[in-house]
Amino acid sequence: MGTLKLTMALSHYDRHIPLFDGSVKVDGIDLTVLEVGQSNPLRHGSDRHERMLQKGEFDVAEVSLSSYLMAKSRGMPFTAIPVFPRRLFSLSQMWVNVDAGIRSPQDLIGRKVGLSTFQTTLSVLAKGDLQSEYGVPWREIDWYVTKEETIDFKPEEGVRISLITKGKKIGAMLEQGEIAALFVPHPPKEVVRGSQKIRRLFPDAKQEESKYFKKNGFYPIMHVVAFKDEVLKKNPWAGRSVMEAFEKAKEVCRHYYDDPNWSRLAWAGHLVEEERSVLGEDPWPYGVSRNRANLERFMGYSLDQGLMTRKMAVEELFHESTRDT
C-alpha cells in the first residue's frame, strides 16, 4: 500500500511553521499543507471554513469551532481531532464607539452591536461570556452581521439579527456611531490605523482576561482541525497520526521563544515569562481530557444561542482514535 496523500488547509501561525516548512512530518501521510486564510486572502485564497464545511474542498482543515459544532450536530460528514489551532479571550475583542456612552457591559443592553456572523466562534463566545460573566442577556441586544452564515440555522423567535447593507463596512459603522459596539476576531481596520473614535469595552482587557483564566481555568478555543469523514472511514489511523504531528509542531514552536530575538517584538522574552506566570506552561493543550471544561462551556453557549440542534457529549465531536487523549 502506498503512502496516503492528503491536503490540509491551515492559517500560517507560528505553531504551524514546522508543518509548512516540512521539519515535522506526518507518519504514513504525504501531506500537502496549504496556507489558506479565513478573512484575509493568502496564497491559496480565503474563506477556509466555508470551503471546507460547504464544499469539502480539503481532506483536512482548520475550521471554526462554532460552525463545526453546528455541522456535527446536524450529521454533516466531518469529524474532528482534538487539536485547537486558534484561541482567543473574547474580552480584548470587544470594541465600542467612544461617544456611545458605554462604560460597562450592562450599557450594551438595547444597543446595536456588530458581529462577523452570529455563529462566528468569537461571536458565540462574546455573547456567552457577557451573559455568564457579567449578567448581560445577549437576547436584549440588537445584532448586526457582515455576511451570510456558514451553516444555515433558524434563530430563536425574538432574537434580532440584521445583515448590514452590501458595500457597508462594519468597522466604519462603529467609527461613525451607526452601531455602538463591535465584537470581531481581528481588530477592525479603523483601530489598526489609530482611530480615536474606537476603544475597547474593557480599559484593562488584559487584566480582565487574567481574571477570566484564573476563574475558569482555560484559554478559550476558537478553531478545531476537522477531517472529511470519507478520509477517516478509509484510513482510521490517520486522525491519530495527524494529531501527533501537531503535538510535535507545537513543541518545536515552543522552543522558538527560547531565543528572545526570535520574534520581531523587542520584549518577546519578557512577554513569554509573564504569560507563563499567569497562564502556566501550556495554555494551548491538545487532547480531550484537558479541554473538556473549555468545550462543554462553549457547547452550552451554542445550545443557548440556538446554533447546535442537539446536546452532544464531548467524545462525540472527535474521531474514536483520539478520544483517549
C-alpha positions in Angstrom: 0.0 0.0 0.0 1.4 3.4 -1.0 1.7 6.5 1.3 -1.7 8.3 1.8 -1.8 11.6 0.0 -3.9 14.3 1.8 -4.4 18.1 1.6 -4.7 20.2 4.7 -5.7 23.9 4.9 -4.3 26.0 7.8 -3.5 29.5 8.7 0.2 30.4 8.9 0.6 30.6 12.7 3.9 30.1 14.5 2.7 26.7 15.8 2.1 25.6 12.2 5.5 26.6 10.8 7.0 23.1 11.3 4.2 21.7 9.2 4.6 24.3 6.5 8.4 24.0 6.3 8.4 20.2 6.5 10.6 20.0 9.6 7.7 17.9 11.1 6.3 15.1 9.0 3.1 13.1 9.4 3.7 9.4 9.8 2.3 7.4 6.8 0.9 10.5 5.1 2.2 12.6 2.2 0.6 15.8 3.4 0.3 18.9 1.2 -0.2 21.8 3.7 -2.0 24.7 2.1 -1.8 28.2 3.6 -5.5 29.2 3.4 -6.8 32.1 5.4 -10.3 33.0 6.6 -10.9 36.7 6.4 -7.6 37.7 4.7 -6.7 36.2 1.3 -3.3 34.4 1.4 -1.5 32.2 -1.1 -4.4 29.8 -1.6 -7.3 32.2 -1.0 -9.6 32.7 1.9 -13.0 31.6 3.3 -11.4 28.4 4.6 -14.3 27.4 6.8 -16.9 27.7 4.1 -14.7 25.9 1.5 -14.4 23.0 3.9 -17.8 22.8 5.5 -19.9 23.8 2.5 -17.8 22.2 -0.3 -15.5 19.7 1.3 -12.6 21.2 -0.7 -9.8 19.9 1.5 -9.2 16.5 3.2 -8.4 18.2 6.5 -8.8 21.8 7.6 -8.7 24.2 10.4 -12.3 25.3 10.9 -14.4 27.4 13.2 -15.3 25.5 16.4 -18.8 27.0 16.4 -19.6 26.1 12.7 -18.1 22.6 13.3 -20.4 22.0 16.3 -23.3 23.1 14.2 -22.3 20.8 11.3 -21.7 17.8 13.6 -25.0 18.2 15.4 -26.7 18.2 12.0 -24.9 15.0 10.9 -22.7 16.6 8.3 -19.8 14.4 7.1 -16.9 15.9 9.1 -15.1 14.6 12.2 -12.5 16.5 14.2 -9.4 15.6 16.1 -8.8 17.4 19.5 -6.3 19.9 18.0 -7.1 23.5 18.6 -5.0 25.9 16.4 -6.6 29.2 17.4 -7.7 30.5 20.8 -8.8 34.0 21.9 -10.3 35.6 25.0 -13.4 37.5 24.0 -12.7 40.4 26.2 -10.0 42.0 24.2 -12.1 41.7 21.0 -15.0 43.9 22.3 -14.8 47.4 20.8 -17.1 50.4 21.4 -17.6 53.8 20.0 -16.2 56.4 22.4 -19.2 58.6 22.1 -21.8 55.8 22.6 -21.9 56.3 26.4 -20.9 52.7 27.1 -19.0 52.5 30.4 -19.8 48.9 31.4 -21.0 45.7 29.8 -24.5 46.5 31.1 -24.6 49.6 28.9 -24.8 47.3 25.9 -28.4 46.2 26.6 -30.7 47.5 24.0 -27.9 48.7 21.8 -26.7 47.9 18.2 -23.7 45.6 18.2 -21.8 44.3 15.2 -20.5 40.7 14.6 -18.8 39.0 11.7 -21.7 36.5 11.7 -23.9 35.3 14.5 -22.3 31.9 14.6 -18.6 33.0 14.3 -16.8 31.4 17.3 -15.7 34.7 18.7 -19.3 36.0 18.4 -20.7 33.0 20.3 -18.0 33.3 23.0 -18.5 37.0 23.4 -22.3 36.7 23.7 -22.0 33.8 26.1 -19.3 35.5 28.2 -21.3 38.7 28.5 -24.2 36.7 29.9 -22.2 34.3 32.1 -19.6 36.6 33.4 -21.3 40.0 33.5 -25.1 39.2 33.6 -25.8 40.9 30.3 -28.6 39.0 28.5 -27.4 38.6 24.9 -31.1 38.4 23.7 -31.6 42.0 24.7 -29.0 43.3 22.2 -29.7 44.1 18.5 -27.1 42.2 16.4 -25.7 43.3 13.1 -23.8 40.8 11.0 -21.5 41.4 8.0 -22.3 38.3 5.9 -24.4 35.2 5.5 -23.9 32.3 7.9 -21.5 29.4 7.1 -24.1 26.9 8.4 -27.7 27.8 7.9 -29.9 28.0 11.1 -33.2 29.5 12.2 -32.8 32.0 15.0 -34.9 31.7 18.1 -38.1 33.8 18.0 -37.4 37.3 19.2 -33.7 37.3 18.6 -32.9 40.4 16.5 -30.2 39.8 13.7 -29.8 42.2 10.8 -27.5 41.7 7.8 -25.8 45.0 7.1 -26.3 46.6 3.7 -24.0 45.3 1.0 -21.0 47.5 0.5 -21.0 48.9 4.0 -18.1 48.2 6.3 -18.8 47.3 9.9 -15.7 49.0 11.3 -16.7 52.2 9.6 -20.2 51.9 11.1 -18.7 51.6 14.5 -16.4 54.6 14.0 -19.3 56.7 12.7 -21.6 55.7 15.6 -24.1 53.7 13.4 -23.5 50.8 15.8 -22.4 51.2 19.4 -20.1 48.2 19.7 -18.4 45.5 17.6 -17.1 42.0 18.6 -14.8 40.5 16.0 -11.9 38.1 15.9 -9.5 40.7 14.4 -9.2 44.4 15.3 -11.2 46.5 12.8 -9.0 48.3 10.3 -10.1 51.6 11.8 -8.4 50.5 15.1 -5.3 49.4 13.4 -4.9 52.8 11.7 -5.3 54.5 15.0 -8.9 55.8 15.1 -9.7 57.9 18.1 -13.4 57.1 17.9 -13.0 53.4 19.0 -11.7 51.9 22.2 -12.0 48.5 24.0 -15.0 47.9 26.2 -12.7 47.0 29.0 -10.0 49.6 29.6 -7.6 46.9 31.0 -8.7 43.9 28.9 -5.5 42.0 29.7 -6.3 42.1 33.5 -9.9 41.2 32.8 -8.7 38.2 30.8 -6.3 37.1 33.5 -9.2 37.1 36.0 -11.2 35.1 33.5 -8.5 32.5 33.2 -8.0 32.2 37.0 -11.7 31.7 37.4 -12.4 29.3 34.5 -9.0 27.6 34.1 -8.7 27.8 30.3 -7.9 29.9 27.3 -11.0 29.7 25.1 -10.8 27.6 21.9 -11.7 29.2 18.6 -10.7 26.6 15.9 -10.5 22.8 15.6 -9.0 20.5 13.0 -11.6 18.5 11.1 -11.4 15.7 8.5 -13.8 14.8 5.8 -15.5 11.6 7.1 -14.7 9.6 4.0 -10.9 10.0 4.7 -11.2 8.6 8.2 -13.5 5.8 7.2 -10.9 4.6 4.7 -7.9 5.4 6.9 -9.0 5.4 10.6 -5.3 5.6 11.7 -4.9 9.0 10.0 -6.5 11.1 12.7 -4.1 10.0 15.4 -1.2 10.4 13.1 -2.1 14.0 12.2 -2.7 14.8 15.8 0.7 13.5 16.8 2.3 15.7 14.1 0.5 18.8 15.5 1.8 17.9 19.0 5.4 17.7 17.6 5.0 21.0 15.8 3.7 22.8 18.9 6.7 21.6 20.9 9.1 22.8 18.2 7.3 26.2 18.2 7.6 26.5 22.0 11.3 26.4 21.7 11.4 29.2 19.1 10.9 31.5 22.0 13.9 30.3 23.9 15.7 32.8 21.7 14.5 36.3 22.9 15.1 37.7 19.4 13.1 35.0 17.5 10.1 37.4 17.3 10.3 40.9 16.0 8.8 42.0 19.3 11.5 43.7 21.3 10.1 42.4 24.6 9.0 39.0 23.5 11.2 37.2 26.1 9.6 39.3 28.9 6.1 38.5 27.5 6.8 34.8 27.4 7.9 34.9 31.1 4.8 36.9 32.1 2.4 34.6 30.2 4.0 31.6 31.8 3.5 33.1 35.3 -0.2 33.8 34.6 -1.3 31.0 32.2 1.1 28.2 33.1 3.4 26.2 30.9 0.9 25.3 28.2 -2.3 27.4 27.7 -2.6 25.6 24.3 -3.3 22.0 25.3 -4.4 19.4 22.7 -6.4 16.3 23.6 -9.9 15.7 25.0 -9.3 15.5 28.8 -7.5 18.8 29.2 -10.1 20.7 27.1 -13.3 19.1 28.4 -14.4 22.1 30.5 -13.5 24.5 27.8 -15.6 22.6 25.2 -18.5 21.9 27.5 -18.9 25.6 28.3 -18.8 26.6 24.7 -21.2 23.9 23.7 -23.6 25.3 26.3 -23.3 28.7 24.7 -24.0 27.2 21.3 -27.1 25.4 22.5 -28.4 28.5 24.4 -27.9 30.6 21.2 -29.9 28.2 19.0 -27.0 27.0 16.9 -26.4 23.3 17.7 -29.5 21.2 17.1 -28.9 18.8 20.0 -26.9 18.4 23.1 -23.8 16.2 22.5 -21.1 14.6 24.6 -17.6 15.9 24.1 -16.5 12.5 22.9 -19.0 12.6 20.0 -17.0 15.5 18.5 -13.8 13.6 17.9 -12.6 10.5 16.0 -12.6 7.4 18.1 -8.8 7.0 17.7 -8.3 10.3 19.6 -10.9 10.1 22.4 -8.5 8.7 25.0 -6.2 11.8 24.7 
